[in-house]
Each structure stands twice: as C-alpha cells, then as structure tokens.
Amino acid sequence: MATRDDTSKPRRSRRKHSTTTAVAPRAAPPDGGDLTPPKTLEEAVENVRSLLMEIRATLHCLSDVLLCADDDDAVLHAEVAKALEGWVDEAATKLDLVNLRPLIEAIRQGGGGEPGEGGSDLAGRGLYQVREPTPVYRAA
C-alpha cells in the first residue's frame, strides 16, 4: 500500500508554496506621515485623492501586464482594468482641490447656494429643514 518509493526523489513544484500566511503590508500614507485622522476638510480630500491616484497607477500596471499574459481572457481583463483606471482617474480629477476650493469656501462662509451645493445654513433652519405634513381632518 505504499504510495511512494523511499528511494525516489520528491517532485519539485513549479511554484513556491509558502508555509506561513502572508499579510499584505499596509502602504504608508503618500505624504510619508503616520495614520492620524485629517484635521481639515482639505487634508481629508487630498488624502482620498492621493489614494485614488495610487489605485489608478496600480490599475495601469495591471492592464499592461494583462496585455502580455498568455491567458485567453487576459485581453478582456486588461480592458476592464483600463476602464477602472479611467473611472478612478475621473474621480481623482473631480477631487482636485483647485476645483473644490470655491465650494469649500462657500460652505464656510454660509453662502446661499442651491440645495445640494452646500448652500444655506446647515443648522436645520434653512433649505435642509425637514417638516412633517400637517394632517387635514374632515368633519363627518
């Protein structure tokens, strides 16, 4: 019932299998700082934008690697990665502080913009106030 001869050499695998569970290291923040929460809205937006730019770069590399792969579906996967790269790039462009600074300043000054643009006051006295409908009773 022996399944293996003791004199035979063990087969080597094509891929190296690790015996320990590897945990992906957390990338350091783009600015080289620690993981403290942002102090300002601008800092929070810039942190998210930096993360999106890193994702975009990774997707760009992934799409290039997939184009050179031998798999039958590699071209399709490369096109998906390229589309994701474009969407992430568009999101990062929209989060550019050059575009957002006027909106942020309008919110800080309490400027009366349109609803949904950070207009009026956010204390519940203006455009964002929720009112319950008044019931109407009819005499029978």
N, C-alpha and C positions, 0 to 999 in steps of 0.2 A: 503494500500500500504506500510505498514511498513515492512521493511526487517529484522528488528532486534527488539527483545523484550527488553525493558529498564531494566527489572529485570534479564536478563541473563548476565552471566559473559563473558567478551571478551576472545576469544581464544588466547592462547599464541603460538607464532610461535616457531618452532624448532631452528631457527637461529636468532641471534640478528641482527636486521637491524639498521644500523647507520643512523642518520638523517643528518649528515654532510658528505660532500665529503672529504674523507681522501686522503691526498697526501703522497705518499711514501717518507720517508726521504732520502736524498742523503747521501750515506755512506761516511764516512771520508776517505781520502786517506790512503793507507796501512801504510805509514810511519808516520802517525799522523800529517802531515803538513797541510798547507792550500792548496787551489786550484790554486796556482800560476803556470804559464806555466814553463815547464822544461828549464833549462839553457844549458844543454848539450845533445848530442845525446844519451849518455849512460843513462842519467836520464830519457829521454823520453822512451827509450826501456824498462828500468826497471819498469817504471810506467805502461806501457801496459802489461808487463809480470805479474806484481802483480795483475792487474785487471783480466787477464785471469786465474790466479790461484784461485782467489776468485770465478769466474764463474764456474770453474771446481769443486770446493768444493760444491757449491750450487747444481750443477747437480748431484753430487754423492749422496747428501742427498735426492734430489728429486727422483732419481731412487730407493733408498732404501725405501722411503715412498710409492712409487707407487707399489712396490712389495707386500706390506702389505695391499693394498687397496682392496675393495670388488668389484670394477667395473670390468666388463667383459673385457674391453680394457686396464686395468691397466698394465698388463704384457707387452703388446706391447709398451705402453707409457714409461714404465721403460726401455725397451731395447733401445728405441730412446734416452732417456736421457743418458743412459750408452754410446751409440755411440757418442753422442755430447761431453760427458765428455772426451772420448778418443781423439777426434779431438782437443779439446781445450788444453788438456794436451800436445799433439804433437806440437801445435803452441807455447805454452809457453816454451817447451823444446828448440825449434828452436830459440827462442828469448833470450836464456840464454847468458849473456854477456861473459861467458867463450868461447862460440863458435863464437860470433860475434866480439870480440875484435880484432882478427887479421884482419878481413875485415875492421873494422873501422880505424885501424891504417894504412892499405894500402891505404884507401881513403885519409886520412890526409896527407900522405907522397906523394900522387900523383903517387903511384906505377902503372906501366903499366900492369894491369891485363887484362883479357879477357873482351870483351864488355859484359855489363850486370853484371859484378862483381865490378863495381865502378872503372874501370881502367882509363887510360889516364887522360887528363885534362877535367874538366867539363866546361871550358870557351867556348867551341864550336870550338876549333882549332884541335881537335884530332878525336878520334873514334866516337864522338857523333855529328859531323858536318853534317848538312843537306844540300844537294846540289840539285838544280833543274837540270833535264836533259837538255842538250843542243839540241835545235831543229836542224834538218838537213833539208835544203831546196834543192830541186832538180830543175834544170833548165828544163823548158818545151820545 
